[in-house]
Amino acid sequence: MNLGVNSRAVLYLISANRANSRQKNFLRLQSKKIIHQDIEQSPLAKTPKLSFIMAGLKRAVDGSEERNGKRSKTKEGSASKSKSVKSSSSSKKDAKKDSKSSKSDKKPSKKIQKEESEDDDDFDIDDILMPLTPFQTTRCPIQTRISFSPASLMVPHLIFYCASRFSRIPPQAKALQQERKAAKPNADTVARSKKLWEQLRRKSHVPLDQRKKLVKELFEIITGRVRDFVFKHDSVRVIQTALKYGNLEQRKLIAHELKGTYKELAQSRYAKFLVGKLIVHGDDETRDLIIPEFYGHVRRLIRHPEGSWILDDIYRTVATKAQKARLLREWYGPEFVIFQDEKDTTSDLTKIIEAHPEKRGPIMNYLRELINQLVQKKSTGFTMLHDAMLQYFLNTKPGSNEANEFIELLKGDEEGDLVKNLAFTKSGSRLMCLTFAYSNAKDRKLLLRFYRDTVKAMAGDVYGHQVILAAYEVIDDTKLSSKSFFPELLNQNEPEETRHEELCYQVNDLTARIAVLYPFAGERVKWLLPEADQTVLEEVREVRKETSKKDPAIRRLELVKVASPTLLEFIAARASTLLETTFGCQFLSEVLFEADGDKTAALAAVAEAAKSHTEARDTAHAGRLLKSLVQGGRFNPATKSIEKVEPALNFHNVLYEQIKDEVVDWATGANPFVIVALTESEDFEKKSELLKTLKKNKKALEQASALTVEKDGKTKPSPASSGAKLLLSKI
């Protein structure tokens, strides 16, 4: 043993140079095991640093106290003769003792005893010389400087270096390998096509004219031989490149040539990508050529590790409504595979059971079995699976054993992959919304824990945010729901600057803002939600009448109370940024009217932003926001009156203090209705002062009232003129 490297390990590596591939792997593994065992037992493992040069003898070695009587070389490489004699004599004694003990156990031959005595001798790593190659006439020592800390990290690097040098393929082996490749069928055509592929794949380096010539030459080679190319990992790339750069007719040629093999291609490790390329680059004719070959094989393909992804991609992206129904019906039993009725093509399980009530038991058992198989295999990301699960759940009776077992299936996934994947598809999100609605308080709590790290991703997803809204609607324990959603949704655990930046992105995103603003919107939520969301939530609210106890208004106010401090602080910090966008102004309006808590800082920030950011204040959305804040509430079109909020905002006083020196500019500018709202406000303390200022500038108002704009070839009064006329009537 020297420097933590056992001589047996090095001999294993040297022997691996003359072994076949299987023996090489075995010998290298043995060397690694021996070296790691010796490193753990060696005192050098405690050394803070090793630094040495291979082929030289400059080494940082352990101290004499740490050697425990073991031999070690000096840094200069020239030890005294007495020390070397002592060390050699001690090593010989150790070798004799080892040989005697081995003789007492067994009596091996002299040759074996000699090899064992050589293995027991200390081995210097500098004595390792590289094996001779046909291009070398002398041996070349290793000359690589290695410096590692701790010492144990040195050994894997040494093994990798030696193994890589010892495992060079001899020229004879390379020649034999080339001969074997040449003997395979279509070897010449594959080699030619691969050369063309090497040029075509470098798109930026190939001019358009040259690419067309290469594609033409490539199709001359592969035409009539496509099936010979597609099942090989290297040649299938050639066909994919041909599809990418070929025209529509050439792509159809490949698609027709592969007709009848798409099921096998989808199950191939490499050819499955070719099917995906055909679907992406092909037309409707190509699609209708490929999809029917999967009919009758859905159960097998959806459980196949390769074919399942291709089948689901086709189902999710390119299949027509009729093709989707045909594929999904095969989940309901063998009968729907064998017997196909052209008149009855629906995949709605409710309609099928209504038409044939006697088939409910076999269909539900078959469907439940297939769903369980995929869930147990952790193959839970398929849209087709989510559609099938929704059909199953819709046809169970609430509170029955089937429904309870299904909810247990969702809760039983310890990692939560199933529940998370369900939230990001149309059918899956609806299923999770209904699951929250029908579950009891304990089950809802268990389901919520799976979404702790995915709340923000769900909020920004077109389907995922529906699950958050359903949880808002049905969970009575608002402390639980707020702790589960708001820390991540409102970035409460982030630094202040990061939190504000993230919230800016969220409130200006069409989808991500819904989960943030939903508790504040209340009954007026229709302006915020897409039609699909409203349909799902209406379904949830109907179920909630029987499964939830708390009043919906109280539940909403409790959520608002928890979210308000974070959002009011955000408005106070970023009011000017929010005032620049339509979505930002809508956010300001909802939060400032509905939030719970001290709004003074937030209102002051909005007023200051309205004064300093002239470009933002002159926009239509900023004018509507400021007018409604001055009025102190929203306009109700049914009663044609302002519904003021409690407690009163008193924004008119805050805004007037900021703009009192610019009243005339506001009155004759793009948003004069803000000043009109000030004059109409009953609680405005300085209304008389404002009217006096307007009287002094009556001429400016008269000029503004005469302004017109041309729209669609017609001359109409400008917004400024309409506001100016109203102000003239006030004074």
HELIX and SHEET records of a PDB file:
HELIX    1   1 SER A    7  ALA A   16  1                                  10    
HELIX    2   2 SER A   21  GLN A   41  1                                  21    
HELIX    3   3 PRO A   43  LYS A   46  5                                   4    
HELIX    4   4 LYS A   81  ASP A  105  1                                  25    
HELIX    5   5 LYS A  110  ASP A  120  1                                  11    
HELIX    6   6 ILE A  125  ASP A  127  5                                   3    
HELIX    7   7 ALA A  151  LEU A  153  5                                   3    
HELIX    8   8 MET A  154  PHE A  166  1                                  13    
HELIX    9   9 PRO A  171  ALA A  182  1                                  12    
HELIX   10  10 ALA A  187  LEU A  200  1                                  14    
HELIX   11  11 LYS A  203  HIS A  205  5                                   3    
HELIX   12  12 LEU A  208  ILE A  222  1                                  15    
HELIX   13  13 VAL A  226  PHE A  229  1                                   4    
HELIX   14  14 SER A  235  TYR A  245  1                                  11    
HELIX   15  15 LEU A  248  GLU A  257  1                                  10    
HELIX   16  16 TYR A  262  ALA A  266  1                                   5    
HELIX   17  17 LYS A  272  HIS A  281  1                                  10    
HELIX   18  18 ASP A  284  ILE A  290  1                                   7    
HELIX   19  19 ILE A  291  PHE A  294  5                                   4    
HELIX   20  20 VAL A  298  ILE A  302  1                                   5    
HELIX   21  21 GLY A  307  THR A  317  1                                  11    
HELIX   22  22 LYS A  321  ARG A  329  1                                   9    
HELIX   23  23 GLU A  330  TYR A  332  5                                   3    
HELIX   24  24 GLU A  335  ILE A  338  1                                   4    
HELIX   25  25 LEU A  349  ALA A  355  1                                   7    
HELIX   26  26 PRO A  357  LYS A  359  5                                   3    
HELIX   27  27 ARG A  360  GLN A  376  1                                  17    
HELIX   28  28 THR A  383  LEU A  394  1                                  12    
HELIX   29  29 ASN A  401  LYS A  411  1                                  11    
HELIX   30  30 ASP A  417  LEU A  422  1                                   6    
HELIX   31  31 LYS A  426  TYR A  438  1                                  13    
HELIX   32  32 ALA A  441  LEU A  448  1                                   8    
HELIX   33  33 ARG A  449  TYR A  451  5                                   3    
HELIX   34  34 VAL A  455  ALA A  459  1                                   5    
HELIX   35  35 GLY A  464  VAL A  474  1                                  11    
HELIX   36  36 THR A  478  LEU A  489  1                                  12    
HELIX   37  37 GLU A  496  VAL A  507  1                                  12    
HELIX   38  38 ALA A  512  ALA A  521  1                                  10    
HELIX   39  39 GLY A  522  TRP A  527  5                                   6    
HELIX   40  40 GLU A  531  THR A  547  1                                  17    
HELIX   41  41 PRO A  552  LEU A  578  1                                  27    
HELIX   42  42 THR A  582  GLU A  594  1                                  13    
HELIX   43  43 THR A  600  SER A  612  1                                  13    
HELIX   44  44 THR A  614  ARG A  617  1                                   4    
HELIX   45  45 ALA A  620  GLN A  631  1                                  12    
HELIX   46  46 PHE A  651  ILE A  659  1                                   9    
HELIX   47  47 LYS A  660  GLU A  662  5                                   3    
HELIX   48  48 VAL A  663  ALA A  667  1                                   5    
HELIX   49  49 PHE A  673  GLU A  680  1                                   8    
HELIX   50  50 LYS A  687  LYS A  696  1                                  10    
HELIX   51  51 LYS A  698  SER A  705  1                                   8    
HELIX   52  52 PRO A  719  LYS A  730  1                                  12    
SHEET    1   A 2 LEU A  50  ILE A  53  0                                        
SHEET    2   A 2 ARG A 145  PHE A 148 -1                                        
SHEET    1   B 2 GLY A 633  ASN A 636  0                                        
SHEET    2   B 2 SER A 641  LYS A 644 -1                                        
SHEET    1   C 2 THR A 708  LYS A 711  0                                        
SHEET    2   C 2 LYS A 714  PRO A 717 -1                                        
END                                                                             
